[in-house]
Amino acid sequence: MKTNTEPKLLSRIEEALNQLRPYLEADNGNVSLVEVTEDMIVKLRFHGACRGCSMSTMTLRAGIEQTILRMVPEIKSVEAIDQEEDELI
């Protein structure tokens, strides 16, 4: 994970993700925190079935982003990056 963010902030983000992981894992997927940028953007990477799922954008916006923003209000947005190329998807 590439970040200079304080450990308490990272812990709160992981706590938010942990609330969602059972739902992702039920569909053979998961998500991991890649970094928190200086401008408070969370970058995530999808794994397993979530990686190629046509619903991953909806999952990101309606589920993951909303949960993180509710639990960690200082975060501005959440983005997913491609595992192979580290590009935004």
ZAVO-619453 format. One record per atom (N, C-alpha, C, O, CB): atom name; residue number from 0; x, y, z. Coordinates in Angstrom, 2 decimals. Each point is the difference from the previous one (the first is absolute). Glycine has a CB too. Layout:
! residues N
name=CA, resi=NUM, X=X, Y=Y, Z=Z $
...
This chain:
! residues 89
name=N, resi=0, X=0.84, Y=-1.17, Z=0.00 $
name=CA, resi=0, X=-0.84, Y=1.17, Z=0.00 $
name=C, resi=0, X=0.90, Y=1.24, Z=0.00 $
name=O, resi=0, X=0.86, Y=0.15, Z=0.86 $
name=CB, resi=0, X=-2.72, Y=-1.40, Z=0.36 $
name=N, resi=1, X=1.63, Y=2.12, Z=-2.19 $
name=CA, resi=1, X=0.79, Y=1.21, Z=-0.11 $
name=C, resi=1, X=-0.78, Y=1.17, Z=0.59 $
name=O, resi=1, X=-0.97, Y=0.48, Z=-0.60 $
name=CB, resi=1, X=2.13, Y=-1.36, Z=-1.46 $
name=N, resi=2, X=-0.75, Y=1.31, Z=3.22 $
name=CA, resi=2, X=-0.69, Y=1.13, Z=0.61 $
name=C, resi=2, X=0.80, Y=0.55, Z=1.16 $
name=O, resi=2, X=0.76, Y=-0.73, Z=0.64 $
name=CB, resi=2, X=-2.96, Y=-0.22, Z=-1.34 $
name=N, resi=3, X=2.02, Y=2.21, Z=0.97 $
name=CA, resi=3, X=0.59, Y=0.62, Z=1.18 $
name=C, resi=3, X=-1.08, Y=0.36, Z=1.00 $
name=O, resi=3, X=0.20, Y=0.85, Z=0.86 $
name=CB, resi=3, X=1.69, Y=0.05, Z=-2.25 $
name=N, resi=4, X=-3.02, Y=-1.55, Z=1.27 $
name=CA, resi=4, X=-1.17, Y=0.32, Z=0.81 $
name=C, resi=4, X=0.15, Y=-0.56, Z=1.41 $
name=O, resi=4, X=0.62, Y=-1.04, Z=0.20 $
name=CB, resi=4, X=-2.03, Y=1.06, Z=-2.26 $
name=N, resi=5, X=0.84, Y=0.68, Z=3.01 $
name=CA, resi=5, X=0.07, Y=-0.42, Z=1.39 $
name=C, resi=5, X=-0.67, Y=-1.37, Z=0.19 $
name=O, resi=5, X=-1.01, Y=-0.29, Z=-0.63 $
name=CB, resi=5, X=1.03, Y=2.71, Z=1.34 $
name=N, resi=6, X=0.55, Y=-3.24, Z=0.16 $
name=CA, resi=6, X=-0.51, Y=-1.36, Z=0.22 $
name=C, resi=6, X=-1.47, Y=-0.05, Z=0.44 $
name=O, resi=6, X=-0.72, Y=-0.93, Z=-0.38 $
name=CB, resi=6, X=3.03, Y=0.29, Z=0.98 $
name=N, resi=7, X=-2.77, Y=1.60, Z=0.18 $
name=CA, resi=7, X=-1.40, Y=-0.01, Z=0.45 $
name=C, resi=7, X=-0.96, Y=0.16, Z=-1.17 $
name=O, resi=7, X=-1.05, Y=-0.63, Z=-0.02 $
name=CB, resi=7, X=1.77, Y=1.59, Z=2.21 $
name=N, resi=8, X=-0.35, Y=-0.13, Z=-3.16 $
name=CA, resi=8, X=-0.84, Y=0.19, Z=-1.18 $
name=C, resi=8, X=-0.06, Y=-1.30, Z=-0.80 $
name=O, resi=8, X=-1.07, Y=-0.43, Z=-0.43 $
name=CB, resi=8, X=1.67, Y=2.88, Z=0.36 $
name=N, resi=9, X=0.56, Y=-3.07, Z=-0.14 $
name=CA, resi=9, X=0.04, Y=-1.26, Z=-0.74 $
name=C, resi=9, X=-0.82, Y=-1.07, Z=0.70 $
name=O, resi=9, X=-0.68, Y=-0.79, Z=-0.65 $
name=CB, resi=9, X=2.95, Y=1.39, Z=-0.21 $
name=N, resi=10, X=-2.21, Y=-0.63, Z=2.17 $
name=CA, resi=10, X=-0.75, Y=-0.96, Z=0.78 $
name=C, resi=10, X=-1.51, Y=0.20, Z=-0.18 $
name=O, resi=10, X=-0.74, Y=-0.97, Z=-0.11 $
name=CB, resi=10, X=2.62, Y=0.87, Z=1.76 $
name=N, resi=11, X=-2.32, Y=1.34, Z=-1.68 $
name=CA, resi=11, X=-1.42, Y=0.29, Z=-0.20 $
name=C, resi=11, X=-0.46, Y=-0.39, Z=-1.39 $
name=O, resi=11, X=-1.12, Y=-0.48, Z=-0.17 $
name=CB, resi=11, X=1.31, Y=2.35, Z=1.80 $
name=N, resi=12, X=0.66, Y=-1.67, Z=-2.63 $
name=CA, resi=12, X=-0.34, Y=-0.41, Z=-1.36 $
name=C, resi=12, X=-0.10, Y=-1.52, Z=-0.07 $
name=O, resi=12, X=-0.93, Y=-0.54, Z=-0.59 $
name=CB, resi=12, X=2.08, Y=2.59, Z=-0.36 $
name=N, resi=13, X=-0.19, Y=-2.74, Z=1.55 $
name=CA, resi=13, X=-0.03, Y=-1.47, Z=0.02 $
name=C, resi=13, X=-1.23, Y=-0.51, Z=0.74 $
name=O, resi=13, X=-0.58, Y=-1.01, Z=-0.40 $
name=CB, resi=13, X=3.09, Y=0.97, Z=0.31 $
name=N, resi=14, X=-2.90, Y=0.73, Z=1.15 $
name=CA, resi=14, X=-1.21, Y=-0.39, Z=0.73 $
name=C, resi=14, X=-1.23, Y=0.10, Z=-0.90 $
name=O, resi=14, X=-0.86, Y=-0.88, Z=0.02 $
name=CB, resi=14, X=1.92, Y=1.68, Z=2.13 $
name=N, resi=15, X=-1.13, Y=0.26, Z=-2.94 $
name=CA, resi=15, X=-1.11, Y=0.16, Z=-0.95 $
name=C, resi=15, X=0.02, Y=-1.13, Z=-1.04 $
name=O, resi=15, X=-1.03, Y=-0.58, Z=-0.31 $
name=CB, resi=15, X=1.08, Y=3.08, Z=0.65 $
name=N, resi=16, X=1.13, Y=-2.79, Z=-0.87 $
name=CA, resi=16, X=0.12, Y=-1.09, Z=-0.98 $
name=C, resi=16, X=-0.37, Y=-1.34, Z=0.62 $
name=O, resi=16, X=-0.62, Y=-0.84, Z=-0.66 $
name=CB, resi=16, X=2.40, Y=2.13, Z=-0.53 $
name=N, resi=17, X=-1.40, Y=-1.50, Z=2.44 $
name=CA, resi=17, X=-0.30, Y=-1.27, Z=0.67 $
name=C, resi=17, X=-1.50, Y=-0.22, Z=0.15 $
name=O, resi=17, X=-0.45, Y=-1.14, Z=0.05 $
name=CB, resi=17, X=2.61, Y=1.31, Z=1.16 $
name=N, resi=18, X=-2.93, Y=0.90, Z=-1.12 $
name=CA, resi=18, X=-1.45, Y=-0.15, Z=0.07 $
name=C, resi=18, X=-0.58, Y=-0.51, Z=-1.32 $
name=O, resi=18, X=-1.05, Y=-0.64, Z=-0.02 $
name=CB, resi=18, X=0.98, Y=2.49, Z=1.71 $
name=N, resi=19, X=0.77, Y=-1.55, Z=-2.78 $
name=CA, resi=19, X=-0.49, Y=-0.37, Z=-1.34 $
name=C, resi=19, X=0.58, Y=-1.32, Z=-0.50 $
name=O, resi=19, X=-0.59, Y=-0.65, Z=-0.87 $
name=CB, resi=19, X=0.34, Y=3.06, Z=0.39 $
name=N, resi=20, X=1.39, Y=-2.81, Z=1.00 $
name=CA, resi=20, X=0.68, Y=-1.19, Z=-0.52 $
name=C, resi=20, X=-0.86, Y=-1.27, Z=0.01 $
name=O, resi=20, X=0.09, Y=-0.77, Z=-0.96 $
name=CB, resi=20, X=2.00, Y=1.79, Z=1.76 $
name=N, resi=21, X=-2.91, Y=-1.28, Z=0.22 $
name=CA, resi=21, X=-0.81, Y=-1.22, Z=-0.06 $
name=C, resi=21, X=-0.90, Y=-0.06, Z=-1.25 $
name=O, resi=21, X=-0.22, Y=-1.08, Z=-0.55 $
name=CB, resi=21, X=0.25, Y=1.04, Z=3.05 $
name=N, resi=22, X=-0.54, Y=1.17, Z=-2.93 $
name=CA, resi=22, X=-0.85, Y=0.05, Z=-1.20 $
name=C, resi=22, X=0.82, Y=-0.26, Z=-1.26 $
name=O, resi=22, X=-0.44, Y=-0.71, Z=-0.90 $
name=CB, resi=22, X=-1.10, Y=2.33, Z=2.06 $
name=N, resi=23, X=2.72, Y=-1.03, Z=-1.22 $
name=CA, resi=23, X=0.88, Y=-0.23, Z=-1.15 $
name=C, resi=23, X=0.48, Y=-1.45, Z=-0.04 $
name=O, resi=23, X=0.02, Y=-0.62, Z=-1.06 $
name=CB, resi=23, X=0.70, Y=3.03, Z=1.15 $
name=N, resi=24, X=-0.34, Y=-2.93, Z=1.08 $
name=CA, resi=24, X=0.49, Y=-1.37, Z=0.08 $
name=C, resi=24, X=-1.08, Y=-1.01, Z=-0.34 $
name=O, resi=24, X=0.29, Y=-1.08, Z=-0.52 $
name=CB, resi=24, X=1.33, Y=1.80, Z=2.25 $
name=N, resi=25, X=-2.88, Y=-0.39, Z=-1.44 $
name=CA, resi=25, X=-1.12, Y=-0.89, Z=-0.34 $
name=C, resi=25, X=-0.10, Y=-0.20, Z=-1.51 $
name=O, resi=25, X=-0.50, Y=-1.02, Z=-0.47 $
name=CB, resi=25, X=-0.73, Y=1.78, Z=2.53 $
name=N, resi=26, X=1.72, Y=0.22, Z=-2.81 $
name=CA, resi=26, X=0.02, Y=-0.09, Z=-1.47 $
name=C, resi=26, X=1.40, Y=-0.32, Z=-0.52 $
name=O, resi=26, X=0.31, Y=0.27, Z=-1.16 $
name=CB, resi=26, X=-2.22, Y=1.35, Z=1.06 $
name=N, resi=27, X=2.75, Y=-2.17, Z=0.97 $
name=CA, resi=27, X=1.38, Y=-0.39, Z=-0.35 $
name=C, resi=27, X=0.86, Y=1.18, Z=-0.43 $
name=O, resi=27, X=0.83, Y=-0.12, Z=-0.90 $
name=CB, resi=27, X=-1.71, Y=-2.08, Z=0.22 $
name=N, resi=28, X=0.69, Y=3.34, Z=1.33 $
name=CA, resi=28, X=0.80, Y=1.17, Z=-0.29 $
name=C, resi=28, X=0.54, Y=0.63, Z=1.28 $
name=O, resi=28, X=-0.24, Y=-0.51, Z=1.10 $
name=CB, resi=28, X=-1.11, Y=0.90, Z=-3.15 $
name=N, resi=29, X=2.06, Y=0.70, Z=1.90 $
name=CA, resi=29, X=0.53, Y=0.74, Z=1.13 $
name=C, resi=29, X=0.54, Y=1.33, Z=-0.51 $
name=O, resi=29, X=-0.02, Y=0.28, Z=-1.20 $
name=CB, resi=29, X=0.59, Y=-2.42, Z=2.46 $
name=N, resi=30, X=-0.10, Y=2.95, Z=-0.34 $
name=CA, resi=30, X=0.55, Y=1.31, Z=-0.33 $
name=C, resi=30, X=1.15, Y=0.28, Z=0.97 $
name=O, resi=30, X=-0.05, Y=-0.43, Z=1.16 $
name=CB, resi=30, X=-2.19, Y=1.27, Z=-2.07 $
name=N, resi=31, X=3.25, Y=-0.13, Z=0.45 $
name=CA, resi=31, X=1.11, Y=0.38, Z=0.89 $
name=C, resi=31, X=0.31, Y=1.48, Z=-0.17 $
name=O, resi=31, X=-0.17, Y=0.58, Z=-1.07 $
name=CB, resi=31, X=1.12, Y=-2.92, Z=0.95 $
name=N, resi=32, X=-0.51, Y=2.93, Z=1.21 $
name=CA, resi=32, X=0.41, Y=1.40, Z=0.02 $
name=C, resi=32, X=1.39, Y=0.10, Z=-0.59 $
name=O, resi=32, X=0.93, Y=-0.65, Z=0.46 $
name=CB, resi=32, X=-2.37, Y=1.13, Z=1.57 $
name=N, resi=33, X=1.58, Y=0.36, Z=-3.06 $
name=CA, resi=33, X=1.30, Y=0.21, Z=-0.65 $
name=C, resi=33, X=0.69, Y=1.22, Z=0.57 $
name=O, resi=33, X=1.17, Y=-0.06, Z=0.37 $
name=CB, resi=33, X=-2.04, Y=-1.02, Z=-2.46 $
name=N, resi=34, X=0.14, Y=2.19, Z=2.17 $
name=CA, resi=34, X=0.58, Y=1.22, Z=0.55 $
name=C, resi=34, X=-1.07, Y=1.02, Z=0.32 $
name=O, resi=34, X=-1.14, Y=-0.09, Z=-0.46 $
name=CB, resi=34, X=3.22, Y=-0.34, Z=-0.82 $
name=N, resi=35, X=-1.70, Y=1.39, Z=2.08 $
name=CA, resi=35, X=-0.80, Y=1.19, Z=0.24 $
name=C, resi=35, X=0.88, Y=1.16, Z=-0.45 $
name=O, resi=35, X=1.08, Y=0.20, Z=0.55 $
name=CB, resi=35, X=-2.43, Y=-1.22, Z=1.43 $
name=N, resi=36, X=0.88, Y=1.77, Z=-2.96 $
name=CA, resi=36, X=0.82, Y=1.08, Z=-0.54 $
name=C, resi=36, X=-0.01, Y=1.19, Z=0.94 $
name=O, resi=36, X=-0.79, Y=0.06, Z=0.94 $
name=CB, resi=36, X=0.29, Y=-0.83, Z=-3.27 $
name=N, resi=37, X=1.38, Y=1.72, Z=2.07 $
name=CA, resi=37, X=0.08, Y=1.21, Z=0.83 $
name=C, resi=37, X=-1.29, Y=0.80, Z=-0.05 $
name=O, resi=37, X=-0.34, Y=0.69, Z=0.96 $
name=CB, resi=37, X=2.79, Y=-0.62, Z=-1.36 $
name=N, resi=38, X=-3.18, Y=-0.16, Z=-0.72 $
name=CA, resi=38, X=-1.26, Y=0.72, Z=-0.11 $
name=C, resi=38, X=-1.19, Y=-0.85, Z=0.45 $
name=O, resi=38, X=-1.14, Y=0.27, Z=-0.36 $
name=CB, resi=38, X=2.12, Y=1.05, Z=-1.51 $
name=N, resi=39, X=-0.68, Y=-2.37, Z=2.68 $
name=CA, resi=39, X=-1.00, Y=-0.82, Z=0.68 $
name=C, resi=39, X=-0.90, Y=-0.81, Z=-0.95 $
name=O, resi=39, X=-1.21, Y=-0.11, Z=0.21 $
name=CB, resi=39, X=1.25, Y=1.79, Z=1.60 $
name=N, resi=40, X=0.58, Y=-2.23, Z=-2.84 $
name=CA, resi=40, X=-0.68, Y=-0.92, Z=-0.89 $
name=C, resi=40, X=0.49, Y=-1.41, Z=0.32 $
name=O, resi=40, X=1.20, Y=-0.26, Z=0.02 $
name=CB, resi=40, X=-1.44, Y=2.02, Z=-1.85 $
name=N, resi=41, X=-0.71, Y=-2.65, Z=2.10 $
name=CA, resi=41, X=0.32, Y=-1.40, Z=0.28 $
name=C, resi=41, X=0.09, Y=-0.74, Z=-1.32 $
name=O, resi=41, X=-0.90, Y=0.11, Z=-0.84 $
name=CB, resi=41, X=-0.25, Y=-0.02, Z=3.11 $
name=N, resi=42, X=2.23, Y=-0.84, Z=-2.46 $
name=CA, resi=42, X=0.16, Y=-0.83, Z=-1.19 $
name=C, resi=42, X=-0.05, Y=-1.46, Z=0.44 $
name=O, resi=42, X=0.74, Y=-0.43, Z=0.89 $
name=CB, resi=42, X=0.64, Y=2.21, Z=-2.09 $
name=N, resi=43, X=-2.27, Y=-2.54, Z=0.54 $
name=CA, resi=43, X=-0.23, Y=-1.39, Z=0.33 $
name=C, resi=43, X=0.30, Y=-0.89, Z=-1.19 $
name=O, resi=43, X=0.05, Y=0.45, Z=-1.14 $
name=CB, resi=43, X=-1.79, Y=0.23, Z=2.80 $
name=N, resi=44, X=1.95, Y=-1.95, Z=-1.38 $
name=CA, resi=44, X=0.19, Y=-1.00, Z=-1.04 $
name=C, resi=44, X=-0.99, Y=-1.13, Z=0.25 $
name=O, resi=44, X=-0.07, Y=-0.55, Z=1.10 $
name=CB, resi=44, X=2.54, Y=1.14, Z=-1.38 $
name=N, resi=45, X=-3.25, Y=-0.94, Z=-0.75 $
name=CA, resi=45, X=-0.91, Y=-1.13, Z=0.08 $
name=C, resi=45, X=0.76, Y=-1.29, Z=-0.24 $
name=O, resi=45, X=0.98, Y=-0.03, Z=-0.75 $
name=CB, resi=45, X=-2.89, Y=1.46, Z=-0.01 $
name=N, resi=46, X=1.45, Y=-2.52, Z=1.40 $
name=CA, resi=46, X=0.61, Y=-1.31, Z=-0.15 $
name=C, resi=46, X=-1.07, Y=-1.03, Z=-0.33 $
name=O, resi=46, X=-1.19, Y=0.22, Z=0.24 $
name=CB, resi=46, X=3.03, Y=0.41, Z=1.36 $
name=N, resi=47, X=-1.40, Y=-1.76, Z=-2.13 $
name=CA, resi=47, X=-0.89, Y=-1.12, Z=-0.27 $
name=C, resi=47, X=-1.10, Y=0.37, Z=-0.97 $
name=O, resi=47, X=0.23, Y=0.71, Z=-0.98 $
name=CB, resi=47, X=0.27, Y=-1.58, Z=3.23 $
name=N, resi=48, X=-1.70, Y=0.39, Z=-1.97 $
name=CA, resi=48, X=-1.14, Y=0.23, Z=-0.89 $
name=C, resi=48, X=-0.33, Y=1.48, Z=-0.14 $
name=O, resi=48, X=-0.57, Y=0.41, Z=-1.01 $
name=CB, resi=48, X=-0.31, Y=-2.65, Z=1.65 $
name=N, resi=49, X=1.21, Y=3.04, Z=0.35 $
name=CA, resi=49, X=-0.30, Y=1.44, Z=-0.06 $
name=C, resi=49, X=0.82, Y=0.69, Z=-1.09 $
name=O, resi=49, X=-0.44, Y=1.00, Z=-0.56 $
name=CB, resi=49, X=-0.11, Y=-1.02, Z=3.00 $
name=N, resi=50, X=1.71, Y=-0.51, Z=-2.72 $
name=CA, resi=50, X=0.90, Y=0.62, Z=-0.96 $
name=C, resi=50, X=-0.62, Y=0.15, Z=-1.38 $
name=O, resi=50, X=0.13, Y=1.05, Z=-0.62 $
name=CB, resi=50, X=1.76, Y=-2.00, Z=1.90 $
name=N, resi=51, X=-2.54, Y=-0.06, Z=-1.76 $
name=CA, resi=51, X=-0.55, Y=0.06, Z=-1.35 $
name=C, resi=51, X=-1.51, Y=0.18, Z=-0.04 $
name=O, resi=51, X=-0.61, Y=-0.07, Z=-1.06 $
name=CB, resi=51, X=2.48, Y=-1.34, Z=0.36 $
name=N, resi=52, X=-2.46, Y=1.64, Z=1.83 $
name=CA, resi=52, X=-1.46, Y=0.07, Z=0.09 $
name=C, resi=52, X=-0.54, Y=1.28, Z=-0.63 $
name=O, resi=52, X=0.53, Y=1.09, Z=0.21 $
name=CB, resi=52, X=-0.43, Y=-2.46, Z=1.89 $
name=N, resi=53, X=-1.17, Y=1.22, Z=-2.87 $
name=CA, resi=53, X=-0.62, Y=1.16, Z=-0.63 $
name=C, resi=53, X=-0.67, Y=0.92, Z=1.02 $
name=O, resi=53, X=-0.30, Y=1.15, Z=-0.31 $
name=CB, resi=53, X=-0.05, Y=-2.53, Z=-1.75 $
name=N, resi=54, X=0.11, Y=0.88, Z=3.26 $
name=CA, resi=54, X=-0.65, Y=0.79, Z=1.05 $
name=C, resi=54, X=1.02, Y=0.68, Z=0.93 $
name=O, resi=54, X=-0.40, Y=0.64, Z=0.97 $
name=CB, resi=54, X=-1.56, Y=-2.20, Z=-1.09 $
name=N, resi=55, X=3.25, Y=1.42, Z=-0.15 $
name=CA, resi=55, X=1.00, Y=0.53, Z=0.92 $
name=C, resi=55, X=-0.08, Y=1.52, Z=0.16 $
name=O, resi=55, X=0.27, Y=0.52, Z=1.08 $
name=CB, resi=55, X=1.20, Y=-2.42, Z=-1.72 $
name=N, resi=56, X=-1.84, Y=2.61, Z=-0.41 $
name=CA, resi=56, X=-0.14, Y=1.45, Z=0.11 $
name=C, resi=56, X=-1.14, Y=0.35, Z=0.94 $
name=O, resi=56, X=0.12, Y=0.92, Z=0.82 $
name=CB, resi=56, X=0.79, Y=-0.63, Z=-3.14 $
name=N, resi=57, X=-2.02, Y=-1.01, Z=2.20 $
name=CA, resi=57, X=-1.14, Y=0.25, Z=0.90 $
name=C, resi=57, X=0.37, Y=-0.38, Z=1.43 $
name=O, resi=57, X=-0.34, Y=0.71, Z=0.95 $
name=CB, resi=57, X=-1.28, Y=-1.11, Z=-2.85 $
name=N, resi=58, X=2.32, Y=-0.71, Z=2.06 $
name=CA, resi=58, X=0.45, Y=-0.42, Z=1.33 $
name=C, resi=58, X=0.90, Y=1.06, Z=0.61 $
name=O, resi=58, X=-0.12, Y=0.32, Z=1.18 $
name=CB, resi=58, X=-0.05, Y=-2.73, Z=-1.86 $
name=N, resi=59, X=1.07, Y=2.96, Z=-0.14 $
name=CA, resi=59, X=0.92, Y=1.02, Z=0.48 $
name=C, resi=59, X=-0.75, Y=1.25, Z=0.46 $
name=O, resi=59, X=0.23, Y=0.49, Z=1.10 $
name=CB, resi=59, X=1.54, Y=-1.37, Z=-2.65 $
name=N, resi=60, X=-2.66, Y=1.39, Z=0.73 $
name=CA, resi=60, X=-0.70, Y=1.25, Z=0.31 $
name=C, resi=60, X=-1.08, Y=-0.17, Z=1.06 $
name=O, resi=60, X=-0.04, Y=0.76, Z=0.97 $
name=CB, resi=60, X=0.51, Y=-0.02, Z=-3.30 $
name=N, resi=61, X=-1.35, Y=-1.71, Z=2.15 $
name=CA, resi=61, X=-1.17, Y=-0.13, Z=0.87 $
name=C, resi=61, X=0.32, Y=-0.68, Z=1.32 $
name=O, resi=61, X=-0.68, Y=0.23, Z=1.00 $
name=CB, resi=61, X=-0.73, Y=-0.31, Z=-3.03 $
name=N, resi=62, X=2.41, Y=-0.76, Z=2.04 $
name=CA, resi=62, X=0.31, Y=-0.73, Z=1.23 $
name=C, resi=62, X=1.26, Y=0.48, Z=0.67 $
name=O, resi=62, X=-0.03, Y=0.53, Z=1.11 $
name=CB, resi=62, X=-1.12, Y=-2.47, Z=-2.07 $
name=N, resi=63, X=2.26, Y=1.75, Z=0.29 $
name=CA, resi=63, X=1.30, Y=0.26, Z=0.62 $
name=C, resi=63, X=0.22, Y=1.49, Z=0.27 $
name=O, resi=63, X=0.32, Y=0.39, Z=1.12 $
name=CB, resi=63, X=0.58, Y=-2.41, Z=-2.29 $
name=N, resi=64, X=-1.08, Y=2.85, Z=0.14 $
name=CA, resi=64, X=0.26, Y=1.43, Z=0.19 $
name=C, resi=64, X=-0.93, Y=0.59, Z=1.06 $
name=O, resi=64, X=0.45, Y=0.74, Z=0.86 $
name=CB, resi=64, X=0.30, Y=-0.58, Z=-3.25 $
name=N, resi=65, X=-2.03, Y=-0.49, Z=2.33 $
name=CA, resi=65, X=-0.94, Y=0.56, Z=0.96 $
name=C, resi=65, X=0.32, Y=-0.41, Z=1.43 $
name=O, resi=65, X=-0.13, Y=0.80, Z=0.93 $
name=CB, resi=65, X=-1.61, Y=-0.81, Z=-2.72 $
name=N, resi=66, X=2.16, Y=-1.25, Z=1.97 $
name=CA, resi=66, X=0.37, Y=-0.47, Z=1.34 $
name=C, resi=66, X=1.23, Y=0.72, Z=0.51 $
name=O, resi=66, X=0.04, Y=0.43, Z=1.15 $
name=CB, resi=66, X=-1.03, Y=-2.66, Z=-1.67 $
name=N, resi=67, X=2.01, Y=2.36, Z=-0.33 $
name=CA, resi=67, X=1.23, Y=0.69, Z=0.42 $
name=C, resi=67, X=-0.29, Y=1.46, Z=0.30 $
name=O, resi=67, X=0.46, Y=0.52, Z=1.02 $
name=CB, resi=67, X=0.92, Y=-2.09, Z=-2.42 $
name=N, resi=68, X=-2.14, Y=2.25, Z=0.54 $
name=CA, resi=68, X=-0.29, Y=1.42, Z=0.23 $
name=C, resi=68, X=-0.80, Y=0.21, Z=1.28 $
name=O, resi=68, X=0.18, Y=1.00, Z=0.69 $
name=CB, resi=68, X=-0.14, Y=-0.62, Z=-3.16 $
name=N, resi=69, X=-0.93, Y=-1.32, Z=2.78 $
name=CA, resi=69, X=-0.79, Y=0.11, Z=1.23 $
name=C, resi=69, X=0.86, Y=-0.22, Z=1.23 $
name=O, resi=69, X=-0.15, Y=0.71, Z=1.00 $
name=CB, resi=69, X=-1.87, Y=-1.49, Z=-2.25 $
name=N, resi=70, X=2.93, Y=-0.20, Z=1.19 $
name=CA, resi=70, X=0.81, Y=-0.34, Z=1.17 $
name=C, resi=70, X=1.27, Y=0.83, Z=0.13 $
name=O, resi=70, X=0.54, Y=0.15, Z=1.09 $
name=CB, resi=70, X=-1.44, Y=-2.44, Z=-1.28 $
name=N, resi=71, X=1.37, Y=2.84, Z=-0.93 $
name=CA, resi=71, X=1.24, Y=0.79, Z=-0.01 $
name=C, resi=71, X=-0.28, Y=1.27, Z=-0.81 $
name=O, resi=71, X=0.43, Y=0.10, Z=-1.15 $
name=CB, resi=71, X=1.08, Y=-2.19, Z=1.35 $
name=N, resi=72, X=-2.22, Y=3.05, Z=0.38 $
name=CA, resi=72, X=-0.48, Y=1.16, Z=-0.77 $
name=C, resi=72, X=1.09, Y=0.88, Z=-0.59 $
name=O, resi=72, X=-0.28, Y=0.79, Z=-0.91 $
name=CB, resi=72, X=-1.66, Y=-0.84, Z=2.37 $
name=N, resi=73, X=3.16, Y=-0.05, Z=-0.98 $
name=CA, resi=73, X=1.06, Y=0.83, Z=-0.59 $
name=C, resi=73, X=0.46, Y=-0.51, Z=-1.37 $
name=O, resi=73, X=0.71, Y=0.71, Z=-0.71 $
name=CB, resi=73, X=0.03, Y=-0.16, Z=3.02 $
name=N, resi=74, X=-1.14, Y=-1.75, Z=-2.69 $
name=CA, resi=74, X=0.31, Y=-0.52, Z=-1.32 $
name=C, resi=74, X=-0.87, Y=0.72, Z=-1.02 $
name=O, resi=74, X=-1.19, Y=0.22, Z=0.23 $
name=CB, resi=74, X=1.84, Y=-2.49, Z=0.72 $
name=N, resi=75, X=-0.06, Y=2.65, Z=-2.08 $
name=CA, resi=75, X=-0.72, Y=0.76, Z=-1.04 $
name=C, resi=75, X=-0.66, Y=-0.91, Z=-1.03 $
name=O, resi=75, X=-1.12, Y=0.26, Z=-0.43 $
name=CB, resi=75, X=2.74, Y=1.60, Z=0.76 $
name=N, resi=76, X=-0.93, Y=-2.94, Z=-0.72 $
name=CA, resi=76, X=-0.57, Y=-0.93, Z=-0.98 $
name=C, resi=76, X=0.75, Y=-1.32, Z=0.06 $
name=O, resi=76, X=1.04, Y=-0.12, Z=0.65 $
name=CB, resi=76, X=-1.75, Y=2.04, Z=-2.13 $
name=N, resi=77, X=0.16, Y=-2.90, Z=0.77 $
name=CA, resi=77, X=0.58, Y=-1.34, Z=-0.05 $
name=C, resi=77, X=0.11, Y=-0.40, Z=-1.47 $
name=O, resi=77, X=-0.94, Y=0.18, Z=-0.77 $
name=CB, resi=77, X=-0.03, Y=-0.82, Z=3.05 $
name=N, resi=78, X=2.14, Y=0.10, Z=-2.66 $
name=CA, resi=78, X=0.23, Y=-0.43, Z=-1.37 $
name=C, resi=78, X=0.57, Y=-1.41, Z=0.00 $
name=O, resi=78, X=0.69, Y=-0.40, Z=0.94 $
name=CB, resi=78, X=-0.29, Y=2.78, Z=-1.67 $
name=N, resi=79, X=-0.70, Y=-3.12, Z=-0.32 $
name=CA, resi=79, X=0.58, Y=-1.33, Z=-0.18 $
name=C, resi=79, X=1.09, Y=0.10, Z=-1.06 $
name=O, resi=79, X=-0.15, Y=0.72, Z=-0.99 $
name=CB, resi=79, X=-2.03, Y=-1.87, Z=1.63 $
name=N, resi=80, X=3.26, Y=0.43, Z=-0.43 $
name=CA, resi=80, X=1.07, Y=-0.04, Z=-0.99 $
name=C, resi=80, X=0.10, Y=-1.40, Z=-0.55 $
name=O, resi=80, X=-0.33, Y=-0.97, Z=0.68 $
name=CB, resi=80, X=1.58, Y=2.83, Z=0.48 $
name=N, resi=81, X=-0.79, Y=-1.97, Z=-2.39 $
name=CA, resi=81, X=0.18, Y=-1.28, Z=-0.65 $
name=C, resi=81, X=1.22, Y=-0.70, Z=0.56 $
name=O, resi=81, X=1.06, Y=0.62, Z=0.14 $
name=CB, resi=81, X=-2.16, Y=0.24, Z=-2.22 $
name=N, resi=82, X=0.96, Y=-2.13, Z=2.41 $
name=CA, resi=82, X=1.09, Y=-0.74, Z=0.63 $
name=C, resi=82, X=1.22, Y=-0.14, Z=-0.90 $
name=O, resi=82, X=1.13, Y=0.10, Z=0.46 $
name=CB, resi=82, X=-2.83, Y=-1.33, Z=0.84 $
name=N, resi=83, X=1.48, Y=0.99, Z=-2.56 $
name=CA, resi=83, X=1.11, Y=-0.24, Z=-0.91 $
name=C, resi=83, X=0.76, Y=1.28, Z=-0.35 $
name=O, resi=83, X=1.23, Y=0.01, Z=-0.02 $
name=CB, resi=83, X=-2.50, Y=-1.94, Z=-0.90 $
name=N, resi=84, X=0.53, Y=2.99, Z=0.66 $
name=CA, resi=84, X=0.63, Y=1.20, Z=-0.53 $
name=C, resi=84, X=0.04, Y=1.16, Z=0.99 $
name=O, resi=84, X=0.56, Y=1.05, Z=-0.30 $
name=CB, resi=84, X=-1.31, Y=-1.77, Z=-1.92 $
name=N, resi=85, X=0.15, Y=0.54, Z=3.42 $
name=CA, resi=85, X=-0.10, Y=1.06, Z=0.98 $
name=C, resi=85, X=-0.59, Y=1.27, Z=-0.58 $
name=O, resi=85, X=0.40, Y=1.12, Z=0.33 $
name=CB, resi=85, X=1.55, Y=-2.10, Z=0.83 $
name=N, resi=86, X=-2.94, Y=0.79, Z=-2.06 $
name=CA, resi=86, X=-0.73, Y=1.13, Z=-0.55 $
name=C, resi=86, X=-1.38, Y=0.03, Z=0.61 $
name=O, resi=86, X=-0.53, Y=-1.03, Z=0.42 $
name=CB, resi=86, X=1.84, Y=0.92, Z=-2.57 $
name=N, resi=87, X=-1.89, Y=1.28, Z=2.20 $
name=CA, resi=87, X=-1.36, Y=0.12, Z=0.52 $
name=C, resi=87, X=-0.96, Y=-0.73, Z=-0.92 $
name=O, resi=87, X=0.14, Y=0.01, Z=-1.22 $
name=CB, resi=87, X=0.41, Y=2.20, Z=2.29 $
name=N, resi=88, X=-1.55, Y=-2.86, Z=-0.43 $
name=CA, resi=88, X=-1.04, Y=-0.64, Z=-0.81 $
name=C, resi=88, X=-1.33, Y=0.60, Z=0.34 $
name=O, resi=88, X=-1.03, Y=-0.39, Z=-0.56 $
name=CB, resi=88, X=2.33, Y=-1.74, Z=0.44 $
